[in-house]
Amino acid sequence: MGSFEVGQTVVRRDVYRGRVWSEQALRLISDTDTALVTVCCPGAEARWPSLYARARSTGEPSVRTEAFEAMAAGEWELASAVWQETVQMLWKPPAAWFSINAFYAPDGDGQRLRNWYVNFEHPTLRTANGFDTFDLAVDLVIDPDLSKLRWKDEDEYAHIRRLGVISDTEHQAVERARAQVLAMLEDRTGPFADVGQWAAWRWDASWLPPSLPGDSPGTP
């Protein structure tokens, strides 16, 4: 590993059936055999499907459903977007079917660890500019002190399974990943081993919000 340098801009792409579904500009924190750690901040550039972008701005569940139906049909266009409000740190082991994310919210002149967010997704595929994966919809939200958790988007996950977006093989991988994450939480391993260290982390003030490469997104 170690092919990316600290502070370098890397691009996360979600790729479905050979097409880019979304891309997000991130800064690299560390790159080891254990995990790739990246971070996003307000002002960072992103590209999302236009329907998904509208769903984020309006909060309308029906538009999210429409976006996933467009995904299943292979009919979507990407729209430029900007990450807002929170700082997001992402911890991604290369072969894992999940990433563990820490979200930081503004707090006076600084920031606070708002919550943990486990995203279930494809294992990492390295690219020249970053890495590819694919978000599998279901998520786990955990309180900052690890005291409470709740599953999120189970209905959405079931819906896109019915659409054929998630195969039975992928579903089985997600079930194994759920158990793996719960074991990590119980045993306090991975990022959960030192919550205080993560809570104390701060964005490097010398870093500007990362930008996406100038070329238009295409097939991987």
Contacts in CASP RR format, 6 or more apart in sequence:
PFRMAT RR
TARGET T0000
AUTHOR 0000-0000-0000
METHOD contacts of the structure
MODEL  1
MGSFEVGQTVVRRDVYRGRVWSEQALRLISDTDTALVTVCCPGAEARWPS
LYARARSTGEPSVRTEAFEAMAAGEWELASAVWQETVQMLWKPPAAWFSI
NAFYAPDGDGQRLRNWYVNFEHPTLRTANGFDTFDLAVDLVIDPDLSKLR
WKDEDEYAHIRRLGVISDTEHQAVERARAQVLAMLEDRTGPFADVGQWAA
WRWDASWLPPSLPGDSPGTP
1 31 0 8 1.000
1 32 0 8 1.000
1 33 0 8 1.000
1 36 0 8 1.000
1 94 0 8 1.000
2 31 0 8 1.000
2 32 0 8 1.000
3 31 0 8 1.000
3 126 0 8 1.000
4 10 0 8 1.000
4 28 0 8 1.000
4 31 0 8 1.000
4 36 0 8 1.000
4 130 0 8 1.000
5 28 0 8 1.000
5 31 0 8 1.000
6 28 0 8 1.000
6 29 0 8 1.000
6 30 0 8 1.000
7 27 0 8 1.000
7 28 0 8 1.000
7 29 0 8 1.000
7 204 0 8 1.000
7 207 0 8 1.000
8 27 0 8 1.000
8 28 0 8 1.000
9 25 0 8 1.000
9 26 0 8 1.000
9 27 0 8 1.000
9 28 0 8 1.000
9 210 0 8 1.000
9 211 0 8 1.000
10 25 0 8 1.000
10 26 0 8 1.000
10 27 0 8 1.000
10 28 0 8 1.000
10 38 0 8 1.000
10 129 0 8 1.000
10 130 0 8 1.000
10 131 0 8 1.000
11 23 0 8 1.000
11 24 0 8 1.000
11 25 0 8 1.000
11 26 0 8 1.000
11 127 0 8 1.000
11 129 0 8 1.000
11 130 0 8 1.000
11 131 0 8 1.000
11 212 0 8 1.000
11 213 0 8 1.000
12 23 0 8 1.000
12 24 0 8 1.000
12 26 0 8 1.000
12 38 0 8 1.000
12 90 0 8 1.000
12 130 0 8 1.000
12 131 0 8 1.000
12 132 0 8 1.000
12 133 0 8 1.000
13 20 0 8 1.000
13 21 0 8 1.000
13 22 0 8 1.000
13 23 0 8 1.000
13 24 0 8 1.000
13 127 0 8 1.000
13 130 0 8 1.000
13 131 0 8 1.000
13 132 0 8 1.000
13 133 0 8 1.000
13 217 0 8 1.000
13 220 0 8 1.000
14 20 0 8 1.000
14 21 0 8 1.000
14 22 0 8 1.000
14 23 0 8 1.000
14 121 0 8 1.000
14 132 0 8 1.000
14 133 0 8 1.000
14 134 0 8 1.000
14 135 0 8 1.000
15 21 0 8 1.000
15 132 0 8 1.000
15 133 0 8 1.000
15 134 0 8 1.000
15 220 0 8 1.000
16 71 0 8 1.000
16 74 0 8 1.000
16 134 0 8 1.000
16 165 0 8 1.000
17 74 0 8 1.000
18 219 0 8 1.000
18 220 0 8 1.000
19 74 0 8 1.000
19 218 0 8 1.000
19 219 0 8 1.000
20 47 0 8 1.000
20 78 0 8 1.000
20 217 0 8 1.000
20 218 0 8 1.000
20 219 0 8 1.000
20 220 0 8 1.000
21 49 0 8 1.000
21 71 0 8 1.000
21 76 0 8 1.000
21 134 0 8 1.000
21 135 0 8 1.000
22 46 0 8 1.000
22 47 0 8 1.000
22 48 0 8 1.000
22 49 0 8 1.000
22 52 0 8 1.000
22 78 0 8 1.000
22 135 0 8 1.000
23 46 0 8 1.000
23 47 0 8 1.000
23 78 0 8 1.000
23 212 0 8 1.000
23 217 0 8 1.000
24 40 0 8 1.000
24 44 0 8 1.000
24 45 0 8 1.000
24 46 0 8 1.000
24 83 0 8 1.000
25 40 0 8 1.000
25 44 0 8 1.000
25 45 0 8 1.000
25 46 0 8 1.000
25 209 0 8 1.000
25 210 0 8 1.000
25 211 0 8 1.000
25 212 0 8 1.000
26 38 0 8 1.000
26 39 0 8 1.000
26 40 0 8 1.000
26 44 0 8 1.000
26 90 0 8 1.000
26 210 0 8 1.000
27 38 0 8 1.000
27 39 0 8 1.000
27 40 0 8 1.000
27 41 0 8 1.000
27 204 0 8 1.000
27 207 0 8 1.000
27 210 0 8 1.000
28 36 0 8 1.000
28 37 0 8 1.000
28 38 0 8 1.000
29 37 0 8 1.000
29 38 0 8 1.000
29 39 0 8 1.000
29 89 0 8 1.000
30 36 0 8 1.000
30 37 0 8 1.000
31 37 0 8 1.000
33 94 0 8 1.000
34 93 0 8 1.000
35 91 0 8 1.000
35 92 0 8 1.000
35 93 0 8 1.000
35 94 0 8 1.000
36 90 0 8 1.000
36 91 0 8 1.000
36 92 0 8 1.000
36 94 0 8 1.000
36 124 0 8 1.000
36 131 0 8 1.000
37 89 0 8 1.000
37 90 0 8 1.000
37 91 0 8 1.000
37 92 0 8 1.000
38 89 0 8 1.000
38 90 0 8 1.000
38 92 0 8 1.000
39 87 0 8 1.000
39 88 0 8 1.000
39 89 0 8 1.000
39 90 0 8 1.000
39 203 0 8 1.000
40 83 0 8 1.000
40 87 0 8 1.000
40 88 0 8 1.000
40 90 0 8 1.000
40 210 0 8 1.000
41 83 0 8 1.000
41 87 0 8 1.000
41 88 0 8 1.000
41 203 0 8 1.000
41 207 0 8 1.000
41 209 0 8 1.000
41 210 0 8 1.000
42 82 0 8 1.000
42 83 0 8 1.000
42 84 0 8 1.000
42 85 0 8 1.000
42 86 0 8 1.000
42 87 0 8 1.000
42 209 0 8 1.000
43 82 0 8 1.000
43 83 0 8 1.000
43 84 0 8 1.000
43 209 0 8 1.000
44 82 0 8 1.000
44 83 0 8 1.000
44 209 0 8 1.000
44 210 0 8 1.000
44 211 0 8 1.000
45 80 0 8 1.000
45 81 0 8 1.000
45 82 0 8 1.000
45 83 0 8 1.000
45 209 0 8 1.000
45 210 0 8 1.000
45 211 0 8 1.000
45 212 0 8 1.000
46 80 0 8 1.000
46 81 0 8 1.000
46 82 0 8 1.000
46 83 0 8 1.000
46 212 0 8 1.000
47 78 0 8 1.000
47 79 0 8 1.000
47 80 0 8 1.000
47 81 0 8 1.000
47 212 0 8 1.000
47 217 0 8 1.000
48 56 0 8 1.000
48 78 0 8 1.000
48 79 0 8 1.000
48 81 0 8 1.000
49 67 0 8 1.000
49 70 0 8 1.000
49 71 0 8 1.000
49 76 0 8 1.000
49 77 0 8 1.000
49 78 0 8 1.000
49 79 0 8 1.000
50 76 0 8 1.000
50 77 0 8 1.000
50 78 0 8 1.000
50 79 0 8 1.000
51 63 0 8 1.000
51 66 0 8 1.000
51 67 0 8 1.000
51 70 0 8 1.000
51 76 0 8 1.000
52 64 0 8 1.000
52 67 0 8 1.000
53 79 0 8 1.000
53 81 0 8 1.000
54 60 0 8 1.000
54 63 0 8 1.000
55 61 0 8 1.000
55 63 0 8 1.000
55 64 0 8 1.000
55 66 0 8 1.000
55 67 0 8 1.000
56 81 0 8 1.000
64 156 0 8 1.000
65 156 0 8 1.000
65 159 0 8 1.000
67 76 0 8 1.000
68 137 0 8 1.000
68 156 0 8 1.000
68 159 0 8 1.000
68 160 0 8 1.000
68 163 0 8 1.000
68 165 0 8 1.000
69 163 0 8 1.000
70 76 0 8 1.000
71 160 0 8 1.000
71 163 0 8 1.000
71 165 0 8 1.000
72 160 0 8 1.000
72 163 0 8 1.000
72 164 0 8 1.000
72 165 0 8 1.000
78 217 0 8 1.000
83 209 0 8 1.000
85 105 0 8 1.000
85 106 0 8 1.000
86 103 0 8 1.000
86 104 0 8 1.000
86 105 0 8 1.000
86 114 0 8 1.000
87 103 0 8 1.000
87 104 0 8 1.000
87 111 0 8 1.000
87 203 0 8 1.000
88 101 0 8 1.000
88 102 0 8 1.000
88 103 0 8 1.000
88 104 0 8 1.000
89 101 0 8 1.000
89 102 0 8 1.000
89 104 0 8 1.000
89 198 0 8 1.000
89 201 0 8 1.000
90 99 0 8 1.000
90 100 0 8 1.000
90 101 0 8 1.000
91 99 0 8 1.000
91 100 0 8 1.000
91 101 0 8 1.000
91 102 0 8 1.000
91 190 0 8 1.000
91 191 0 8 1.000
92 99 0 8 1.000
92 100 0 8 1.000
92 124 0 8 1.000
92 131 0 8 1.000
92 133 0 8 1.000
94 123 0 8 1.000
94 124 0 8 1.000
95 123 0 8 1.000
95 124 0 8 1.000
96 123 0 8 1.000
96 177 0 8 1.000
96 180 0 8 1.000
97 120 0 8 1.000
97 121 0 8 1.000
97 122 0 8 1.000
97 123 0 8 1.000
97 136 0 8 1.000
97 173 0 8 1.000
97 174 0 8 1.000
97 176 0 8 1.000
97 177 0 8 1.000
98 118 0 8 1.000
98 119 0 8 1.000
98 120 0 8 1.000
98 121 0 8 1.000
98 177 0 8 1.000
98 180 0 8 1.000
98 181 0 8 1.000
99 118 0 8 1.000
99 119 0 8 1.000
99 121 0 8 1.000
99 133 0 8 1.000
100 116 0 8 1.000
100 117 0 8 1.000
100 118 0 8 1.000
100 181 0 8 1.000
100 190 0 8 1.000
100 191 0 8 1.000
100 192 0 8 1.000
101 116 0 8 1.000
101 117 0 8 1.000
101 118 0 8 1.000
101 119 0 8 1.000
102 113 0 8 1.000
102 115 0 8 1.000
102 116 0 8 1.000
102 117 0 8 1.000
102 191 0 8 1.000
102 198 0 8 1.000
102 201 0 8 1.000
103 113 0 8 1.000
103 114 0 8 1.000
103 115 0 8 1.000
103 116 0 8 1.000
103 117 0 8 1.000
104 111 0 8 1.000
104 112 0 8 1.000
104 113 0 8 1.000
104 114 0 8 1.000
104 201 0 8 1.000
105 111 0 8 1.000
105 112 0 8 1.000
105 114 0 8 1.000
110 202 0 8 1.000
111 202 0 8 1.000
111 203 0 8 1.000
112 144 0 8 1.000
112 199 0 8 1.000
113 144 0 8 1.000
113 195 0 8 1.000
113 198 0 8 1.000
113 199 0 8 1.000
114 144 0 8 1.000
115 141 0 8 1.000
115 142 0 8 1.000
115 143 0 8 1.000
115 144 0 8 1.000
116 141 0 8 1.000
116 142 0 8 1.000
116 143 0 8 1.000
116 144 0 8 1.000
116 146 0 8 1.000
116 191 0 8 1.000
116 192 0 8 1.000
117 139 0 8 1.000
117 140 0 8 1.000
117 141 0 8 1.000
117 142 0 8 1.000
118 139 0 8 1.000
118 140 0 8 1.000
118 141 0 8 1.000
118 142 0 8 1.000
118 181 0 8 1.000
119 135 0 8 1.000
119 139 0 8 1.000
120 135 0 8 1.000
120 136 0 8 1.000
120 137 0 8 1.000
120 138 0 8 1.000
120 139 0 8 1.000
120 140 0 8 1.000
120 174 0 8 1.000
120 177 0 8 1.000
120 178 0 8 1.000
121 133 0 8 1.000
121 134 0 8 1.000
121 135 0 8 1.000
121 136 0 8 1.000
122 132 0 8 1.000
122 133 0 8 1.000
122 134 0 8 1.000
122 136 0 8 1.000
122 170 0 8 1.000
123 133 0 8 1.000
124 131 0 8 1.000
124 132 0 8 1.000
124 133 0 8 1.000
125 131 0 8 1.000
125 132 0 8 1.000
125 133 0 8 1.000
125 220 0 8 1.000
127 220 0 8 1.000
129 213 0 8 1.000
132 220 0 8 1.000
136 157 0 8 1.000
136 166 0 8 1.000
136 170 0 8 1.000
136 174 0 8 1.000
137 153 0 8 1.000
137 156 0 8 1.000
137 157 0 8 1.000
137 160 0 8 1.000
137 166 0 8 1.000
138 151 0 8 1.000
138 152 0 8 1.000
138 153 0 8 1.000
138 154 0 8 1.000
138 156 0 8 1.000
138 157 0 8 1.000
138 174 0 8 1.000
139 151 0 8 1.000
139 152 0 8 1.000
139 153 0 8 1.000
140 149 0 8 1.000
140 150 0 8 1.000
140 151 0 8 1.000
140 152 0 8 1.000
140 178 0 8 1.000
140 181 0 8 1.000
141 149 0 8 1.000
141 150 0 8 1.000
141 151 0 8 1.000
141 152 0 8 1.000
142 148 0 8 1.000
142 149 0 8 1.000
142 185 0 8 1.000
143 149 0 8 1.000
144 195 0 8 1.000
144 199 0 8 1.000
145 195 0 8 1.000
146 185 0 8 1.000
146 188 0 8 1.000
146 192 0 8 1.000
146 195 0 8 1.000
149 185 0 8 1.000
157 166 0 8 1.000
160 166 0 8 1.000
161 171 0 8 1.000
166 174 0 8 1.000
183 189 0 8 1.000
184 190 0 8 1.000
184 192 0 8 1.000
185 192 0 8 1.000
191 198 0 8 1.000
END
